[in-house]
Amino acid sequence: MCAPMLLVVGYLLLTGKAGGGAVLYAIGCVAMMGAMMVMMNRGTSDGTGGRGRGHRH
């Protein structure tokens, strides 16, 4: 996920090198990653085991 970026932003905030914009960027990254994970999980909940729909071997 965005853990390394969150750690860097946290460090920069603690040292005073970054402002509130960096926090908003980090929160936006986490939100987008969460949205992508939800969308990806919706495609694999149809019982195919992640192989996709309509694809039988």
JOBEL-V102853 format. One record per pair of residues at least 4 apart in sequence whose C-alpha atoms are under 7 Angstrom apart, sorted by the first residue. I is the first residue (numbers start at 1). J is the second residue. Records with the same first field share a line. If there is no record, write none. Layout:
# JOBEL-V102853
I->J + J
This chain:
# JOBEL-V102853
1->33
2->6 + 29 + 30
3->7
4->8
5->9
6->10 + 26
7->11
8->12
9->13 + 22 + 23
10->14
11->15
12->16 + 17 + 18
13->17 + 18 + 19
18->22
20->24
21->25
22->26
23->27
24->28
25->29
26->30
27->31
28->32
29->33
30->34
31->35
32->36
33->37
34->38
35->39
36->40
37->41
38->42
39->43
41->45
44->48 + 49 + 50
48->52 + 53
